[in-house]
Amino acid sequence: MTVAKDASVRRLIDRAKDGTIPPQEVKQIAQAVTEGQAGRELYPRLYAVARAGGPAYEPLIATYLIHPEDPMVSALVVQVLTAHWRVGAKYRKQILELLGSPEWDLHDDVFMAAVSGAGEILRDGFDAELLSALLKLAEEGRGEYNDDLMQGFAVEAIARALGAGYAELTRLPEGVTRAEWSQGVLRAARERLHEAARQP
């Protein structure tokens, strides 16, 4: 990517953050994406459409939820649908698929977004299958070298699902270790699943 092109991409992202992209331009960017003209600028263009255009563009954004060609695009879409627009429950099947660590997600970008996204979906409504998937990840990991980190992400997502705010994830109660806190979160998740299983 040339320096000029790189600068124009940065400007587009900054304008999306500032809210200074007019609706007509958002429409043009979305059209270019729809027609397959985004090329290597797919990520910044999708970001601009999502940020400046909002949920009206959900059908277009959701098209890129599973995007092996660029895992960062998939990760962006997961974040937009689950954390920003709170419509992740509609895409639970795809989120479950991404929790399975697809081979094309070489740096775990999509996996980590899916773990966090699953927590946000569960915050909005109970889903035994999603909670079970997170619990399994938190307790058993994936059998990889960086499992401690990934298990920690899963525990935090479960805590979010159970109602914890972001501040609670960083400031533990006085005298409570991270391990004790994590065990409490996992215990609460298991109890929630047992309660749901007992309900007719």
Protein Blocks (a to p, Z undefined) as FASTA:
>chain_A
ZZklmmmmmmmmmmmmnopacfklmmmmmmmmmnopnmmmlmmmmmmmmmmnommlmmmm
mmmmpcfklmmlmmmmmmmmmmmnopmmmmmmmmmmmmnopaklmnommmmmmmmmmmmm
mmnoccfklmmmmmmmmmnonopaklmmmmmmmmmmmmmmnopafklmmmccehiafklm
mmmmmmmmmmmmmmmmmpZZ
